[in-house]
Amino acid sequence: MPKIYDNIENQLSTGLRETLALSQRGDFCIGYFNLRGWQELSDAVDGLAGMPVMEKDGEIFRTCRLLVGMQKLPSDLLKEMFFQGDEHIIDQAEMVKLKKKLALEFKEQLTIGAPTERDEIYLRKLSRQLKESKVVVKLHTRHQLHAKLYLAYSNDARVPVVGFLGSSNLTLAGLVKQGELNVDVMDQDAANKLSKWFNDRWNDIKCIDITEELIQIIDESWAADRLLAPFHIYLKIAYHLSREARAGISEFKLPRIFQEELLGFQQNAVLVAAHHLHKRNGVMIGDVVGLGKTITAAALAKLFEDDFHLATLIICPKNIIEMWEGYVHKYGLHAKVISHSMVQRVLPDLRRYQLVIIDESHNLRNDEGSRYRAIKAYIEENESKVVLLSATPYNKSYRDLSSQLRLFIADDQDIGISPERYIEKLGGSVHFTSQHTETFIRSIRAFEKSDFGDDWRELMRLYLVRRTRSFIKENYSGTDEVNGRKYLTFTDGTRSYFPERRPKKVEYPFDPQDSFDQYARLYSEKVVEMINDLELPRYGLKNYLLAKPVIASTPEEQTIMSNLSRAGRRLMGFCRTNLFKRLESSGYSFL
């Protein structure tokens, strides 16, 4: 009677290892091959001595042959192959195309989950086994092959071939976990028929060797058995961090008029912002003052008007309505401009605009305000995409940022990331859920619980486009060969040079003996003592606490009082210094 391996009473991995320990070589036919799952049999395969085996090119020494039957391939590629007749021979070009597609799938395996030391050890061992031809892997492409067959060959005269047949793939779940059904095949007539079945498919003309591709995938992954230069690690990090920006630059094309008018850094800002806007329905452009946020937003509106036929609503302060209307007219935007002060009256009855630009969005930091609620209600009702413009999006707290983002992000929306530093502080996701029972862990509300800058930087990476002058100067400017100064080149060829700040020391004389010399009087002991004697009660609240209070203070109150002492001394010194500087800059105003 065959023995059943269901991974409950008997584990298939144990049966295979015990059998391979008494064998010389093995043949495995599986539907799917998980690179990490190989660790369950890796040591056992290392112990195989190998045997000669007859293949289509003659006798060859083999240790372990692995036939993969259903590895994931792109559907169009599979259809193309299946519709070709059985007599179709795969040429070199087709083989290269197929191997590249398959390599991407195996490579994707290694990006899932956090790698462990055990994963690294056994992937390196698999690489070595492949290089030494101890393991050879082929892909069966004639048709999908869902069989799971494990054959072990030995010199035992009575039972030279042992088979295992059933449902388990060569994965950790298939070899160890419950829910499988496999049996051993000890009958030699049946075992030999299974061996012939395997050999027929191994020698099929549409069975291609992918051993070298697997070696390359492992050796170019995090499991590679080599030291990497820090610079290469830096490049890898930079590559992944810039993925969003690169996607935007390649995904969209600027309208021709803006190609002619925008500088290079402005064009890239539009394309990156377009990627965020299209993918996440909102973006914040936070370039510092003077870098052209307005024209960048106008170009973004024109791009979405041309590509997606979206009309634009522009909400801005009253004093720049005329400027925005000028942009609307100049670039032929299908847009309406209204001021912040008009939103409560206008928005409830306004037609649908699928794109909303909010200039000076930092004015909407208060999510309790009536203007904020009117704008948010309009955006939600019309499912509008949103462009936020502000050079100062952050003022007092991180809530300034989230309030603006929540104009287009629902409180319970899954944004794909969570505040990892804050969760780590609490002790893990379980503790977060227990403390914040009504807050989804991957929502913007979850980020509002965090005071960690790293969490907020990760959040804003998804929505913010922001550059500084120094960044533009370092990455987009040219250098004058004559004077070495940095400049930007406009479309007409003219250059705009970055100003150079050169601090200069200005010395002035004063006579301590001259009673009419204002600077001499400023530095006199009398003035210095007057400044030092200032009480500055607002900043010295510690001095006004009762020495023996009637009611004992709580621990929280004691902490506040001790902070008053430290902060008070610093602030008082700061005020005295500033006053002295003010006197020095304009003595006539005070003396």
VENNORJO-V444810 format. One record per residue. RES is the residue in one small letter. NEAR is the number of other ideal C-beta (glycine too) atoms within 8 Angstrom. Layout:
res={RES,RES}
near={NEAR,NEAR}
This chain:
res={m,p,k,i,y,d,n,i,e,n,q,l,s,t,g,l,r,e,t,l,a,l,s,q,r,g,d,f,c,i,g,y,f,n,l,r,g,w,q,e,l,s,d,a,v,d,g,l,a,g,m,p,v,m,e,k,d,g,e,i,f,r,t,c,r,l,l,v,g,m,q,k,l,p,s,d,l,l,k,e,m,f,f,q,g,d,e,h,i,i,d,q,a,e,m,v,k,l,k,k,k,l,a,l,e,f,k,e,q,l,t,i,g,a,p,t,e,r,d,e,i,y,l,r,k,l,s,r,q,l,k,e,s,k,v,v,v,k,l,h,t,r,h,q,l,h,a,k,l,y,l,a,y,s,n,d,a,r,v,p,v,v,g,f,l,g,s,s,n,l,t,l,a,g,l,v,k,q,g,e,l,n,v,d,v,m,d,q,d,a,a,n,k,l,s,k,w,f,n,d,r,w,n,d,i,k,c,i,d,i,t,e,e,l,i,q,i,i,d,e,s,w,a,a,d,r,l,l,a,p,f,h,i,y,l,k,i,a,y,h,l,s,r,e,a,r,a,g,i,s,e,f,k,l,p,r,i,f,q,e,e,l,l,g,f,q,q,n,a,v,l,v,a,a,h,h,l,h,k,r,n,g,v,m,i,g,d,v,v,g,l,g,k,t,i,t,a,a,a,l,a,k,l,f,e,d,d,f,h,l,a,t,l,i,i,c,p,k,n,i,i,e,m,w,e,g,y,v,h,k,y,g,l,h,a,k,v,i,s,h,s,m,v,q,r,v,l,p,d,l,r,r,y,q,l,v,i,i,d,e,s,h,n,l,r,n,d,e,g,s,r,y,r,a,i,k,a,y,i,e,e,n,e,s,k,v,v,l,l,s,a,t,p,y,n,k,s,y,r,d,l,s,s,q,l,r,l,f,i,a,d,d,q,d,i,g,i,s,p,e,r,y,i,e,k,l,g,g,s,v,h,f,t,s,q,h,t,e,t,f,i,r,s,i,r,a,f,e,k,s,d,f,g,d,d,w,r,e,l,m,r,l,y,l,v,r,r,t,r,s,f,i,k,e,n,y,s,g,t,d,e,v,n,g,r,k,y,l,t,f,t,d,g,t,r,s,y,f,p,e,r,r,p,k,k,v,e,y,p,f,d,p,q,d,s,f,d,q,y,a,r,l,y,s,e,k,v,v,e,m,i,n,d,l,e,l,p,r,y,g,l,k,n,y,l,l,a,k,p,v,i,a,s,t,p,e,e,q,t,i,m,s,n,l,s,r,a,g,r,r,l,m,g,f,c,r,t,n,l,f,k,r,l,e,s,s,g,y,s,f,l}
near={2,7,8,9,16,10,13,5,4,11,9,16,10,8,13,14,11,8,12,14,8,8,12,9,14,14,14,12,12,14,10,11,12,11,13,10,14,13,12,10,13,12,7,11,14,9,7,14,6,9,9,7,10,6,10,3,4,5,6,8,7,11,12,14,11,12,16,14,12,9,11,5,10,6,6,6,11,10,8,8,10,7,5,6,4,4,4,6,5,10,6,5,6,8,10,8,9,15,11,8,11,13,12,8,11,13,10,8,10,14,5,5,3,3,8,6,5,7,11,11,9,12,15,12,11,14,14,8,13,15,7,6,8,11,12,11,13,13,11,13,9,7,5,6,11,7,8,14,14,12,15,14,11,10,5,7,4,4,8,9,12,13,14,16,10,11,7,12,12,15,9,11,9,14,15,10,8,6,5,13,8,14,11,12,12,8,6,9,6,9,14,9,8,14,12,8,9,13,10,8,12,12,8,9,5,9,13,11,7,13,11,7,11,14,11,9,13,16,10,6,10,6,12,10,6,5,3,7,6,6,6,8,9,8,8,8,8,8,8,7,7,8,8,11,10,8,9,14,10,5,9,12,3,12,9,6,8,15,9,7,7,14,10,7,11,13,13,10,13,16,13,13,15,14,14,15,14,7,5,9,6,15,13,17,15,10,13,9,4,5,11,10,11,11,12,15,13,12,16,13,16,14,15,14,14,6,7,6,4,11,10,15,13,14,12,14,10,8,4,9,12,6,8,13,9,8,12,12,7,6,11,6,11,6,11,9,9,10,10,11,6,8,14,9,6,9,11,8,4,10,3,6,14,10,15,15,14,14,13,10,13,11,8,14,10,7,10,5,8,6,12,13,10,12,15,11,9,14,13,7,6,9,6,13,12,14,17,14,13,12,8,6,13,6,7,3,5,11,8,13,12,11,13,15,14,12,16,10,10,5,8,7,8,7,11,5,8,8,12,10,10,14,13,8,7,9,6,8,8,7,10,13,9,6,7,8,6,3,9,8,10,9,13,13,10,16,13,9,9,12,4,10,5,8,13,12,8,10,15,10,9,12,11,10,12,9,10,8,9,6,8,13,10,6,7,8,11,8,8,11,4,4,4,6,9,9,12,11,9,9,5,4,6,6,10,8,8,11,4,5,4,4,4,4,4,4,4,5,4,9,7,8,5,8,6,4,10,9,10,13,11,11,9,9,5,6,11,9,8,8,10,7,6,9,5,10,8,5,9,11,10,9,7,6,9,5,3,4,7,4,4,4,7,6,5,6,8,9,8,8,11,8,8,11,9,8,8,13,8,8,10,11,8,8,11,12,8,8,10,9,8,9,12,8,5,7,11,6,4,7,7}
